[in-house]
């Protein structure tokens, strides 16, 4: 089993344990962190700081999931979580997607119907 984790928020240890429960016996877990940028940053091509922030969040999130017992690899994706997910699914044939969110918003709702694989949601809190 292969699980793709879209981390729009950084997981607490409890949330990482919940992801591990959902992943079960997954042999490959890929975490993707979208670059948190604003339209003005993109227009000015000033995304370096946002990319560094995403890389740091990726490292911390991967550490939390590894501590929960998951075999994790990861990458930084597009600023739009739906686009980052679609980009990653081209190279990583996931059996399931887990969305880690912290604000109650669902940035993957618009693509869920066309995924063709289960999408589960976990609060990062």
GUTORTOR-989589 format. One record per atom (N, C-alpha, C, CB): x, y, z; residue in one letter. Coordinates in pm, whole numbers, padded with zeros to 5 digits, always signed. Glycine has a CB too. Layout:
XYZA ...
! end
This chain:
+00083-00120+00000X +00000+00000+00000X +00086+00124+00000X -00094+00001+00120X +00041+00222-00075X +00111+00351-00083X +00014+00461-00045X +00170+00375-00227X +00057+00547+00047X -00028+00655+00097X +00040+00789+00071X -00057+00636+00249X -00036+00882+00018X +00012+01018-00004X -00051+01107+00102X -00022+01068-00148X +00031+01178+00176X -00016+01269+00280X +00004+01412+00231X +00059+01245+00416X -00105+01487+00218X -00100+01628+00181X -00103+01707+00311X -00218+01668+00085X +00008+01768+00346X +00020+01838+00474X +00008+01989+00454X +00155+01805+00543X -00115+02039+00465X -00134+02184+00460X -00117+02243+00599X -00273+02218+00404X -00101+02157+00699X -00069+02198+00835X +00028+02095+00893X -00199+02210+00924X +00104+02138+00992X +00203+02050+01054X +00136+01962+01160X +00317+02134+01118X +00160+01832+01154X +00090+01743+01249X +00150+01745+01389X +00093+01601+01197X +00062+01738+01487X +00106+01714+01625X +00140+01565+01634X -00006+01756+01731X +00207+01523+01741X +00233+01379+01756X +00103+01296+01753X +00309+01353+01887X -00003+01348+01813X -00131+01277+01812X -00186+01262+01671X -00233+01350+01900X -00177+01369+01590X -00223+01363+01452X -00137+01266+01370X -00220+01504+01388X -00007+01264+01397X +00082+01170+01327X +00043+01026+01359X +00229+01196+01365X +00006+01000+01483X -00039+00866+01522X -00168+00830+01449X -00061+00859+01675X -00256+00926+01432X -00382+00902+01360X -00354+00869+01213X -00475+01026+01370X -00259+00942+01152X -00221+00912+01014X -00163+00771+01006X -00118+01016+00961X -00080+00733+01104X -00022+00599+01107X -00131+00493+01117X +00077+00585+01225X -00234+00519+01197X -00346+00425+01207X -00415+00409+01072X -00447+00473+01314X -00438+00520+01003X -00505+00516+00873X -00416+00447+00768X -00541+00657+00826X -00286+00472+00775X -00193+00414+00678X -00177+00264+00698X -00057+00482+00687X -00197+00219+00822X -00189+00076+00850X -00056+00017+00811X -00299+00003+00780X -00059-00079+00721X +00062-00150+00680X +00123-00091+00553X +00032-00297+00659X +00109+00038+00533X +00164+00102+00413X +00315+00080+00405X +00132+00254+00413X +00361+00048+00286X +00503+00026+00266X +00573+00152+00216X +00525-00086+00168X +00496+00250+00174X +00553+00374+00123X +00457+00488+00155X +00580+00365-00030X +00505+00587+00227X +00424+00704+00261X +00497+00827+00208X +00399+00715+00416X +00430+00902+00125X +00488+01022+00065X +00414+01142+00120X +00480+01019-00092X +00490+01238+00175X +00429+01360+00228X +00462+01476+00135X +00478+01389+00373X +00360+01557+00107X +00377+01675+00022X +00331+01797+00101X +00296+01661-00113X +00415+01899+00101X +00385+02024+00169X +00378+02134+00064X +00493+02058+00279X +00261+02196+00047X +00252+02308-00048X +00330+02429+00002X +00105+02346-00072X +00388+02503-00091X +00459+02626-00056X +00356+02730-00016X +00548+02677-00175X +00362+02779+00109X +00264+02879+00153X +00300+03018+00101X +00254+02882+00308X +00243+03055-00011X +00276+03186-00066X +00149+03263-00098X +00364+03173-00192X +00168+03390-00117X +00057+03480-00148X +00071+03526-00292X +00053+03602-00050X -00038+03568-00350X -00038+03609-00491X +00069+03716-00517X -00177+03662-00532X +00084+03813-00428X +00184+03919-00448X +00325+03860-00449X +00171+04026-00337X +00352+03765-00359X +00484+03699-00357X +00513+03632-00491X +00491+03596-00244X +00413+03562-00544X +00433+03494-00672X +00454+03595-00783X +00313+03404-00704X +00379+03704-00781X +00390+03806-00883X +00527+03871-00880X +00281+03912-00866X +00580+03890-00760X +00712+03951-00744X +00825+03848-00751X +00719+04025-00612X +00788+03721-00768X +00886+03612-00768X +00968+03610-00640X +00979+03624-00890X +00903+03641-00529X +00970+03647-00399X +00928+03527-00315X +00937+03779-00325X +00950+03407-00367X +00902+03288-00299X +01010+03216-00219X +00844+03193-00399X +01133+03267-00216X +01241+03196-00146X +01207+03171+00001X +01370+03276-00156X +01159+03272+00071X +01127+03256+00213X +01014+03155+00232X +01089+03391+00274X +00913+03160+00146X +00802+03066+00156X +00849+02924+00128X +00690+03105+00057X +00940+02906+00034X +00994+02773+00003X +01074+02720+00122X +01082+02777-00124X +01153+02806+00186X +01228+02764+00305X +01134+02724+00418X +01322+02876+00352X +01027+02798+00434X +00926+02765+00536X +00864+02628+00507X +00816+02875+00541X +00831+02603+00380X +00772+02474+00342X +00871+02360+00363X +00727+02477+00195X +00998+02382+00332X +01099+02279+00353X +01115+02246+00501X +01234+02323+00294X +01111+02350+00585X +01120+02327+00730X +00998+02251+00781X +01135+02460+00805X +00879+02287+00732X +00757+02217+00772X +00761+02071+00724X +00632+02289+00716X +00815+02050+00605X +00829+01915+00552X +00920+01832+00644X +00887+01917+00409X +01032+01888+00686X +01125+01815+00773X +01059+01780+00906X +01252+01897+00797X +00990+01876+00965X +00924+01851+01094X +00810+01750+01080X +00871+01982+01154X +00733+01763+00973X +00620+01671+00950X +00670+01530+00922X +00532+01721+00833X +00773+01519+00841X +00830+01387+00812X +00885+01325+00940X +00941+01397+00704X +00946+01407+01025X +00996+01356+01153X +00884+01304+01240X +01072+01466+01227X +00773+01376+01244X +00659+01331+01326X +00600+01201+01274X +00550+01439+01328X +00589+01188+01142X +00534+01065+01085X +00631+00948+01099X +00500+01087+00937X +00760+00975+01089X +00860+00871+01111X +00856+00824+01255X +01002+00922+01075X +00844+00918+01348X +00833+00882+01490X +00709+00798+01518X +00830+01009+01577X +00606+00815+01434X +00484+00736+01449X +00497+00599+01382X +00364+00811+01389X +00615+00572+01324X +00642+00441+01268X +00620+00425+01119X +00559+00344+01336X +00607+00536+01048X +00581+00527+00904X +00709+00543+00822X +00480+00633+00863X +00720+00469+00711X +00832+00488+00618X +00802+00608+00528X +00857+00358+00532X +00869+00720+00550X +00829+00847+00488X +00936+00902+00394X +00800+00949+00596X +00889+00953+00281X +00968+01038+00193X +00882+01162+00170X +01007+00965+00057X +00938+01267+00112X +00856+01385+00095X +00910+01484-00005X +00840+01452+00224X +00826+01583-00033X +00864+01689-00124X +00781+01814-00095X +00846+01645-00271X +00826+01924-00152X +00755+02051-00145X +00682+02066-00278X +00852+02173-00118X +00555+02107-00271X +00475+02116-00392X +00427+02256-00423X +00358+02026-00381X +00344+02265-00522X +00283+02390-00567X +00211+02460-00451X +00184+02363-00682X +00194+02591-00462X +00125+02667-00357X -00021+02625-00343X +00133+02815-00385X -00082+02578-00452X -00221+02532-00449X -00221+02384-00411X -00291+02555-00588X -00276+02348-00295X -00273+02208-00251X -00333+02110-00352X -00346+02195-00121X -00440+02149-00420X -00501+02060-00519X -00404+02036-00635X -00634+02120-00573X -00336+02140-00679X -00239+02125-00787X -00118+02044-00740X -00193+02263-00838X -00072+02069-00618X +00040+01992-00562X +00005+01844-00555X +00077+02045-00422X -00118+01814-00516X -00163+01675-00509X -00164+01611-00648X -00303+01667-00445X -00224+01679-00743X -00231+01624-00878X -00092+01605-00937X -00314+01715-00968X -00002+01699-00913X +00136+01687-00962X +00203+01563-00902X +00218+01813-00928X +00187+01545-00772X +00253+01433-00703X +00196+01299-00746X +00239+01449-00552X +00066+01294-00770X +00003+01168-00810X +00049+01121-00948X -00147+01182-00809X +00105+01211-01029X +00158+01169-01159X +00280+01078-01142X +00196+01293-01243X +00358+01101-01035X +00481+01025-01013X +00469+00922-00900X +00595+01119-00982X +00370+00937-00816X +00354+00850-00699X +00215+00788-00706X +00376+00928-00565X +00208+00663-00742X +00080+00593-00758X +00026+00554-00621X +00095+00468-00848X -00044+00646-00558X -00097+00624-00423X -00226+00542-00428X -00123+00758-00353X -00246+00466-00321X -00370+00391-00304X -00472+00472-00224X -00344+00257-00235X -00421+00575-00156X -00506+00656-00069X -00437+00789-00043X -00535+00581+00065X -00517+00893-00017X -00466+01025+00018X -00517+01061+00156X -00508+01133-00088X -00428+01116+00239X -00466+01168+00370X -00436+01317+00368X -00391+01094+00487X -00537+01398+00398X -00521+01543+00407X -00504+01582+00553X -00643+01617+00344X -00391+01645+00584X -00366+01700+00718X -00399+01848+00712X -00217+01676+00765X -00503+01889+00783X -00545+02028+00781X -00563+02079+00922X -00674+02045+00701X -00540+02208+00940X -00549+02263+01074X -00654+02371+01091X -00420+02317+01113X -00710+02420+00981X -00802+02533+00992X -00945+02497+00955X -00756+02645+00906X -00971+02370+00934X -01105+02328+00899X -01140+02344+00753X -01203+02402+00980X -01057+02415+00676X -01082+02431+00533X -01041+02303+00461X -01006+02554+00476X -01104+02279+00347X -01075+02160+00269X -01027+02200+00130X -01200+02068+00260X -00895+02217+00113X -00844+02261-00016X -00849+02154-00125X -00702+02308+00000X -00890+02032-00089X -00896+01925-00189X -01039+01890-00230X -00829+01801-00134X -01136+01961-00177X -01277+01931-00209X -01303+01937-00358X -01369+02028-00136X -01239+02031-00428X -01267+02048-00571X -01209+01935-00657X -01211+02180-00618X -01114+01857-00604X -01056+01748-00684X -01095+01609-00633X -00905+01759-00684X -01162+01602-00520X -01194+01474-00458X -01271+01382-00553X -01274+01495-00332X -01367+01435-00625X -01451+01354-00712X -01377+01288-00827X -01559+01437-00766X -01265+01345-00866X -01192+01288-00979X -01064+01215-00938X -01157+01396-01076X -01041+01200-00808X -00920+01131-00762X -00921+00982-00798X -00905+01147-00612X -01033+00916-00777X -01041+00775-00804X -00981+00688-00694X -00974+00745-00932X -00936+00751-00585X -00883+00680-00468X -00941+00747-00344X -00725+00681-00466X -00944+00675-00232X -01001+00735-00110X -00922+00857-00062X -01005+00632+00000X -00995+00955-00010X -00937+01075+00050X -00988+01081+00193X -00975+01205-00031X -00896+01074+00287X -00933+01085+00429X -00877+01214+00485X -00882+00963+00511X -00944+01266+00585X -00903+01392+00645X -00865+01372+00791X -01013+01496+00633X -00756+01436+00832X -00709+01430+00969X -00678+01572+01013X -00584+01336+00984X -00730+01612+01128X -00697+01741+01184X -00554+01735+01237X -00797+01782+01297X -00474+01834+01201X -00332+01836+01242X -00316+01865+01391X -00256+01941+01161X -00424+01902+01458X -00417+01934+01602X -00399+01810+01686X -00544+02007+01646X 
! end
